[in-house]
Amino acid sequence: MGAKNLQECLLLQLKRKKPTESVSIAIELIENSFEKFSKKHYKKLLAKHSISEEQLRTAIHEIEGLNPRPGGSYAGNTKIIEHIVPDFAIKIIDGELELTLNGRNAPDLHVSRDYNEMLKGYKVAKQKTQSQKDAVQFIKQKLDAAKWFIDAIKQRQQTLFVTMNAIMHYQKEYFITGDEQKLRPMILKNIADEINMDVSTVSRVANSKYVDTPYGTKLIKEFFSESMKNDQGEDVSTREIKSILENIVSEEDKNKPHTDDKLAALLKEKGYPIARRTIAKYREQLSIPVARLRKKI
C-alpha cells in the first residue's frame, strides 16, 4: 500500500517483520540485488553477499511468504464464481460410449395453442372486418416465424450432436481410458470432412462448448492437436508430446533444471525427435519458464 514498485512493496513488508538473520539477508537482497534475485542468479548472490546456500535458502523462504499485491484484499469481498454447465455428457456403459446433449441445449419448444385457436376462429368467420383480416395476417406471420425458429433450434441441436459424436468416436480410445497419451492427432478439418460440414461450424462448437466426461469437464477444443512423426514414422499428437514434456519438467532436479537442449535430447531418447526451438514453443504454451527461472536452491 503506497509502494512505488514491487521492490519497495517487498521491502516495506520485510522491515515490518521481527528482525532475524534471514530477514536481514532478505532485506539486503531486495535492497541491493533485486534484479539478480528476480532472475534467480543464485551463484552471483552467494558471491556478492558472502552468504551460504542455507542462508540464501532461508532468506528466499522469507521473501516467498510476502504478498506482492497487498492492495488486492481491499478490492471487494464479492467473488464472482463462474459455474461451467457442460453442453454434452459422455458416459461409459457396458464398455461403450454414450453421448447425450444437455437439456438446456434441447429445450422443448412449441407454438402457443391459444394463437392457433385464435387463427382458426378468424378463418371460420363468414364475414371479416378489415381489422380481423389484419389480425389473421399478423398472427399467420408470427406463427410462421415461430415455426421457422423452432426448426432452426432443432437443426442446431442436430449439428451439435453430430459434431460431438464424430469427435467422441475419433477419440474413442481416450474417452474409454482417460489416458491423454491416447489422444489422436485431430484438426478441425478431420471432423468437418467426417460430418460433411464447414470447418467454421466445427470451430464454433470446439471453441465454446464443454463436455462432461468420466475424467472431468473438458473444453472440446482441448481434444484437437496437430501431429508430428515419432522415430517409428507414426503420427503422434502434439498433446501427447506436451504431456511427456510436462512430466519430464516436473521430475527434474530443481537444483539443476534441464535446458531446452537437454529437454530435446530427453524427448529424442523417448522416440520424439524434436528441435530445440519447438521445445521452447511447447514450453511457452505450457507456461513453463526457462531453466534458470525454474531453479531452486
N, C-alpha and C positions, 0 to 999 in steps of 0.2 A: 504494500500500500504506500504510494508516494515514491516508489523507487523509479529511477530514470531508465533502468535497463535490468536485464536478468542478473548480471554480475552484482549490481548494487542490491537487488532484491535478496539474493542469497547471503550476501554479507550482513545485511540488516538482521536476518534470522539467526545467523551464526553468532553474532555479537550479543544476542539476547539469550543464548544458551548458557548453561552453567560452565564456567571455564574448566577445561580439561586439556590434556596434551593433544588429543585427537581433534578437539575443536580449534585449538590454537593453530595446528598444522593446516586444518581445513581453511581457516581464515587466511593464512599465508598463501595457500594455493590459489584461492579465488581472487585474492587481492593482487598478487604479483605474477601469477602464471595461469590466468583464466583461459587464455587461448590454447595453451598446451594441454590444460586439463580437459577442456571441451573436446579436443581432438584425440584424447587418450594417449598422449606422448608420455607414457609412464617412465620410460628409461630417462628421458630428459628431466622429468620432475624429480626422480630419485637423485640424479647427479646435482641438479641446481640447488635443491633444498637440503641435501645431505641427510636424507632420511632412509630408513629401512623399508622393505616391501611391506612388512607388517604395519608399520606406522602409516604408510600410504593407504593400505587397505582399510584401516580403521577410520582414517580421515575421509575416505571416499564414502564409507558407510554413513558418516555424519551428514555428508552433503546429500546423499541419496534420500535421506529422511526429511529433507526440506521440501517446501511447497513452492514450485516455480510460479504458480499463479494464485497467490493468496486472495486476490480480489474475487476469484471465481465463486467463493462461498457466499458472496453478497449479491450474486446475480439474480437471486429469487429462489424461492423454495418450490415453485411449481415445476414439476418434472413432466415432460411430455413423453409418454411411453407409446410407441407405435407397435401395435399388435399386427403381425402378419397373418392374414387369413389365406390359407392355400387355395389355389384355384382348382387343383386336382388332388386326388389321393390315389396312391398305388399300394396295393396290398398283395401279399403272397398267400395264396390259398391253394393248398394241396400241391405246392411246388410250382404253381402257375401264377403269372402276374395278372392282376385285375385292376383296371383303371376306372375311376368314377370322376364325374365333374361335380364340383361344389354346387350346392343348391342355389347359392347367390348368383351363379352364372347361368342358371337354368330356371328362372322364375316362371311360374305358371300364369301366363298372360292370356286374357280373353277379352272380347268386346262386351261392354255392358249390355245386359239383356234389356234394360229399360229403353235404350236408344233403338235397339232392333224392333221392339214392340211399338215404339213411337213412330218409326218409319212405316211399319206395316199399317198402323192406324191411318196415317195420312194417305197411303196408297189406296186403301179401300174406300176412302171417301169419294162419293159420286161427284160432288161439286167441290172444287178447291178454290179458295180465295188466293190472291196473289201472295199474301203473306205465308199461306200454307205451302204454296209451291216453292217459295224461297226457303222455307224451313226444310222441306223434303230435299232440296238441292244441297243445303248446308249439311244436314245430317248424313246424306249419302257420301259427300266429300270426306267428312270426318271419319266415317266408318271405313271407307276405302284406305284412308291414310293409316288408321289403326291396324287394319289387316296387313298392310304393307310393312308396318313397323314390327308386328309380331313375326311375320315371315323373315324379316331381316335378323331379328334376335335368334330365331331358330337356326338360320344359316350360320350365324356367328358361333353358336353353340356347337354346331356340327364341325365347323372349321377348327375350333379349339380342340375338340375331342380327337378329330382325325390327326391333327398335328402332334398332339401329345402322345397319342397311341403309336405313331410312327417312331417318335423319339424313344418311347419305352421299349419297343421291340428292337430298335437299333442298338440300344444299350442294355439289352436283356441281362447279360452276364453281370453287369454292375448292380442292377436292381435286385437280382437274385442273391448276390453275395455281399454287397455293400463294400466291396474292395475297390477303391478308386483306381488301382492299377489295372482293373478290368475295363476301364472306360476306353472305348474305341475312339480313334480319331474321327471327328464328326464336324462338318461345317454346315452352314445353313443350306447350301445347295444340295447336300446329300438328302436332307429331309424334303426340300422343295421338289426335287426330282421324284422322290418316293411317293408323294401325295399329289403330284401334278399341280402345284400351286406356285405362286410367285415367291421369290426369296424374301421380299419385303414383308409378306404375310407371316412367314415363319419367324422373321426377325422381331415383329411386333409381339408375337407370342413368347418368344425366348427372353426378350429383354424386360418384360413387365409381369410375367406370371410366375407363381410359385407352385411347387408340388410337394405334398406330404408323402414321405417315403418311410419305410421301416427304419431308416437311418437318420431321420430328421427332416425338417422342412428345407427344401433347396430351391434356389433361383434357377429356373430352367436353363438359362444361358451358361451355367456352370458345367453343363454336360457337353458343351461344344468346345472343341480344341482343334488346333492344327495338327498335322502329323509330320513325323520325320522317320528316317530309317535307322534301325539299330545295326549292329555289326553283322547280323544274320540276314540283312536285307529286308526285314519285316517292318511294316508300318506300325509305329507306336505313337500314342498320344503325347503331346507336349505336357498335358496334365499329369501323366504318369511320370514324366521326367522331373517336373517341378516337385512332385510329391517325394521322389527319391532325393532330390536336392535339399528339400526341407529336412529330411531325416538325417542326411549327412551333416548339415549345419548344426542340427540340434544335438548330435552326438559328438561333435568335435571338441577338442581340448580348448577351453576358452582362454587358457594362458597363451596358446599359440594357434589361433583360428586359421582355417585354410584360406589361402589366397584364391582368386578366381582361376589362376593357372592350376593350382592344386585340385580345386573342385573339378575342373575339366578333366584332369588326369584320373581322378577317382571315378568319375562317371564313365570314362572310357574303359576303365578296368571292369565296370559292371556291364559293358556292352553298348554304351551310348556315346559314340564319338561326336562330341560337341565342341565347337570352337569357344575360346575364352570369351569373346565378345558376346556370344549367345548366352553363356553362363551369366555374364553381367546383366544382360537384358532380363533373363528369367529371375535373377536375384532381385532386381529392382521391382519387377512386377509382384514379387512375393513380399516386398517391403523388408528385405533383409539387407542390413547395412554392409559396407565393405569390411574386410577382415579387421582392419585397425580399430574400427568402431565397435566390433564385437568382442574385442579383447577385454578380459577381466584379470585382475591381479589378486 
